Amino acid sequence: MSVKGKTVIITGASRGIGAAAARVFADAGAKVALLARSRDEIERLSDEIGENALPITCDVSEWRAMEDAVARTQEAFGVPDILVNNAGVIDPISELATSDPAAWAQAIDVNLTGVYHGMRAVMPGMIARGEGTILTVSSGAAHHALEGWSHYCASKAGAAMLTEAAHLEAAEKGLRIMGLSPGTVATDMQHRIKDSGINPVSALDWSDHIPPEWPARALLWMCGPDAEGWLGQEISLRDPQIRAKVGLA
């Protein structure tokens, strides 16, 4: 599938994988709705991309905000063809026994409930049209527990199951739904992980992380026919064969 002229919603578009994905999809001819809480950053990115970008301030943990963002996207660009559920937080990194309950719950609201809100907002329109693609940015933490990351591991595991459930419910209705586990990526999140000094990920060197453009290009590839064999599954960018298929070094 070519994304030229398609409408793409990207959550967490202000930086990292989200911003890189916005550029990659726009370069491929798509119209991109940039959703994030950081208005200044998405406005700068929108200015960079041009008329095919729409910045929308949105907290994905709030249902009405997501519902409004999808409505605004549809008004500007038409019914969304692709949703990239990318928004996520790693803070607060803390052991369970000393964690802050409110902050822990907020991470779940962003990383898991935010994915649900995105799916819930776009699926009716996609189902009515009989086509659409939903991609969830996952993590190895969805499948392997890490010290200090109980909120992140639990929320990412939930989002992975949510993605599988959405596929079971909507595949026969024309929707393509799958996840991407990118590995460790050189984004601002890695600086906070490094500063925490907790678990082996914080000990990684910056050179161990892949650039955000790699998962961005993988997300674009996942919108095409070569990814059909992974529908309902999670693609790992750690897999050399996947990197070769995407065209990465």
C-alpha positions as CSV (number, residue, x, y, z in Angstrom):
1,M,0.0,0.0,0.0
2,S,1.3,3.4,-0.9
3,V,0.7,6.0,1.8
4,K,0.6,8.9,-0.7
5,G,-2.5,10.9,0.0
6,K,-3.3,8.8,3.1
7,T,-4.3,10.3,6.4
8,V,-2.0,9.3,9.3
9,I,-2.4,10.0,13.0
10,I,0.7,9.8,15.1
11,T,0.6,10.1,18.9
12,G,3.6,11.3,20.8
13,A,4.7,13.1,17.7
14,S,6.7,15.9,19.4
15,R,10.0,14.0,19.6
16,G,11.8,10.7,19.2
17,I,10.1,8.0,17.2
18,G,6.9,10.0,16.8
19,A,8.6,13.0,15.2
20,A,10.8,10.8,13.0
21,A,7.7,8.9,11.9
22,A,5.9,12.1,11.0
23,R,8.8,13.1,8.7
24,V,9.0,9.7,7.1
25,F,5.3,9.4,6.4
26,A,5.2,13.0,5.1
27,D,8.1,12.4,2.9
28,A,6.2,9.4,1.5
29,G,3.3,11.7,0.6
30,A,1.0,11.2,3.6
31,K,-1.0,13.8,5.4
32,V,0.0,13.6,9.1
33,A,-1.8,14.7,12.2
34,L,0.7,15.4,15.0
35,L,-0.7,14.6,18.4
36,A,1.3,15.5,21.6
37,R,1.0,17.4,24.8
38,S,3.9,19.7,23.8
39,R,2.2,22.2,21.5
40,D,5.3,24.3,20.7
41,E,7.2,21.2,19.5
42,I,4.5,19.9,17.3
43,E,3.9,23.3,15.8
44,R,7.6,23.6,14.9
45,L,7.5,20.1,13.3
46,S,4.3,21.0,11.5
47,D,5.9,24.2,10.1
48,E,8.9,22.0,9.0
49,I,6.7,19.5,7.2
50,G,4.3,22.1,5.6
51,E,0.7,22.0,4.6
52,N,0.3,18.2,4.9
53,A,0.8,18.4,8.7
54,L,-1.7,19.3,11.4
55,P,-0.6,19.9,15.0
56,I,-3.1,18.9,17.6
57,T,-2.5,19.3,21.3
58,C,-3.7,16.1,22.9
59,D,-3.3,14.1,26.1
60,V,-3.9,10.5,25.0
61,S,-4.9,9.5,28.5
62,E,-8.0,11.7,28.1
63,W,-10.8,10.1,26.0
64,R,-12.5,13.4,25.0
65,A,-9.2,14.8,23.9
66,M,-8.5,11.8,21.7
67,E,-12.0,11.8,20.3
68,D,-11.7,15.5,19.5
69,A,-8.3,15.0,17.8
70,V,-9.6,12.3,15.5
71,A,-12.6,14.5,14.6
72,R,-10.3,17.5,13.8
73,T,-8.1,15.2,11.7
74,Q,-11.1,13.9,9.8
75,E,-12.3,17.5,9.2
76,A,-8.9,18.6,7.8
77,F,-7.7,15.5,6.0
78,G,-10.5,12.9,5.8
79,V,-11.1,9.7,7.7
80,P,-7.9,8.4,9.1
81,D,-6.3,5.6,7.2
82,I,-3.4,4.8,9.6
83,L,-3.0,5.3,13.4
84,V,0.4,5.0,15.0
85,N,0.0,4.5,18.7
86,N,3.4,5.8,19.8
87,A,2.9,8.0,22.9
88,G,4.5,6.6,26.0
89,V,6.3,7.6,29.2
90,I,9.0,5.9,31.2
91,D,8.8,8.1,34.3
92,P,8.7,7.6,37.2
93,I,11.5,5.0,37.2
94,S,11.2,3.5,40.7
95,E,11.1,0.3,42.6
96,L,7.6,-0.8,43.5
97,A,8.1,-0.4,47.3
98,T,8.9,3.2,47.0
99,S,6.8,4.1,43.9
100,D,4.2,6.9,43.9
101,P,0.8,5.4,43.3
102,A,-0.6,8.4,41.4
103,A,2.4,8.7,39.1
104,W,2.4,4.9,38.6
105,A,-1.3,5.0,37.6
106,Q,-0.7,8.0,35.2
107,A,1.9,6.0,33.3
108,I,-0.6,3.2,32.9
109,D,-3.1,5.8,31.6
110,V,-0.7,7.1,29.0
111,N,0.9,3.8,27.9
112,L,-2.1,1.5,28.0
113,T,-5.3,3.5,28.2
114,G,-3.9,6.0,25.6
115,V,-3.5,3.1,23.2
116,Y,-7.1,2.0,23.8
117,H,-8.3,5.6,23.3
118,G,-6.6,5.8,20.0
119,M,-8.0,2.5,18.8
120,R,-11.5,3.3,20.1
121,A,-11.5,6.7,18.3
122,V,-10.5,5.5,14.9
123,M,-11.9,1.9,14.6
124,P,-15.5,2.8,13.9
125,G,-14.6,4.9,10.9
126,M,-12.1,2.4,9.6
127,I,-14.6,-0.5,10.1
128,A,-17.4,1.5,8.3
129,R,-15.0,2.0,5.3
130,G,-13.7,-1.6,5.4
131,E,-10.0,-0.8,5.7
132,G,-7.4,0.9,8.0
133,T,-4.1,0.2,9.6
134,I,-3.3,0.5,13.4
135,L,0.3,0.2,14.6
136,T,1.3,0.1,18.2
137,V,4.8,0.9,19.3
138,S,5.7,-1.8,21.8
139,S,8.8,-2.7,23.7
140,G,10.9,-5.7,24.8
141,A,9.7,-4.6,28.3
142,A,6.2,-6.0,27.3
143,H,7.7,-9.5,27.6
144,H,10.6,-9.2,30.0
145,A,10.3,-7.6,33.5
146,L,12.9,-5.0,34.4
147,E,13.8,-3.6,37.8
148,G,12.3,-0.2,38.4
149,W,10.0,-0.4,35.4
150,S,6.9,-2.1,36.8
151,H,4.7,0.6,35.4
152,Y,6.3,0.5,32.0
153,C,6.5,-3.3,31.7
154,A,2.9,-3.8,32.9
155,S,1.5,-1.1,30.6
156,K,3.4,-2.2,27.5
157,A,2.4,-5.9,28.1
158,G,-1.2,-4.7,28.3
159,A,-0.9,-2.7,25.1
160,A,0.6,-5.8,23.4
161,M,-2.4,-7.8,24.4
162,L,-4.8,-5.0,23.4
163,T,-3.2,-5.0,20.0
164,E,-3.8,-8.7,19.6
165,A,-7.4,-8.4,20.8
166,A,-8.0,-5.6,18.3
167,H,-6.7,-7.8,15.5
168,L,-9.0,-10.7,16.5
169,E,-12.0,-8.4,16.5
170,A,-11.3,-6.4,13.4
171,A,-9.2,-8.3,10.9
172,E,-12.2,-9.8,9.1
173,K,-13.6,-6.2,8.9
174,G,-10.6,-5.1,6.8
175,L,-8.3,-3.7,9.5
176,R,-4.6,-4.4,9.6
177,I,-3.4,-4.3,13.2
178,M,0.1,-5.1,14.6
179,G,2.9,-4.0,16.9
180,L,6.5,-2.9,16.6
181,S,9.1,-3.6,19.2
182,P,12.0,-1.3,18.2
183,G,14.6,-2.2,20.8
184,T,16.5,0.6,22.5
185,V,16.3,3.9,20.6
186,A,18.4,7.0,20.9
187,T,15.7,9.3,22.2
188,D,15.3,11.6,25.3
189,M,13.8,8.7,27.1
190,Q,17.2,7.0,27.1
191,H,18.8,9.9,28.9
192,R,16.3,9.5,31.7
193,I,16.9,5.8,31.8
194,K,20.7,6.4,31.9
195,D,20.3,8.9,34.8
196,S,18.3,6.4,36.8
197,G,21.1,4.0,37.1
198,I,18.6,1.2,37.5
199,N,18.6,-2.2,35.6
200,P,20.9,-3.2,32.7
201,V,19.4,-0.8,30.2
202,S,20.8,2.2,32.0
203,A,24.3,0.8,31.6
204,L,24.1,0.7,27.8
205,D,26.3,3.1,25.9
206,W,24.6,5.6,23.6
207,S,26.1,3.9,20.6
208,D,24.2,0.8,21.5
209,H,20.9,2.5,20.7
210,I,19.4,2.6,17.2
211,P,18.4,6.0,15.6
212,P,14.7,6.9,15.8
213,E,14.6,6.9,12.0
214,W,14.9,3.1,12.0
215,P,11.6,2.4,13.7
216,A,10.0,5.2,11.7
217,R,11.0,3.5,8.5
218,A,9.8,0.2,9.9
219,L,6.4,1.7,10.7
220,L,6.1,2.9,7.1
221,W,7.1,-0.6,5.8
222,M,4.4,-2.1,8.0
223,C,1.8,-0.3,6.1
224,G,2.7,-2.2,2.9
225,P,2.0,-5.7,1.6
226,D,5.4,-7.1,2.7
227,A,4.2,-7.0,6.3
228,E,1.0,-9.0,5.8
229,G,2.5,-12.1,7.4
230,W,2.8,-10.2,10.8
231,L,-0.8,-9.1,11.2
232,G,-1.9,-9.5,14.8
233,Q,1.7,-10.0,15.8
234,E,4.6,-7.9,17.1
235,I,7.5,-7.3,14.8
236,S,10.9,-7.0,16.4
237,L,13.4,-4.6,14.9
238,R,16.1,-6.6,16.7
239,D,15.6,-9.3,14.1
240,P,18.3,-9.0,11.4
241,Q,15.9,-10.4,8.8
242,I,13.3,-7.7,9.6
243,R,16.0,-5.0,9.4
244,A,16.9,-6.4,6.0
245,K,13.3,-6.4,4.8
246,V,12.9,-2.8,5.9
247,G,16.1,-1.8,4.2
248,L,18.1,-0.9,7.3
249,A,21.8,-1.3,7.8
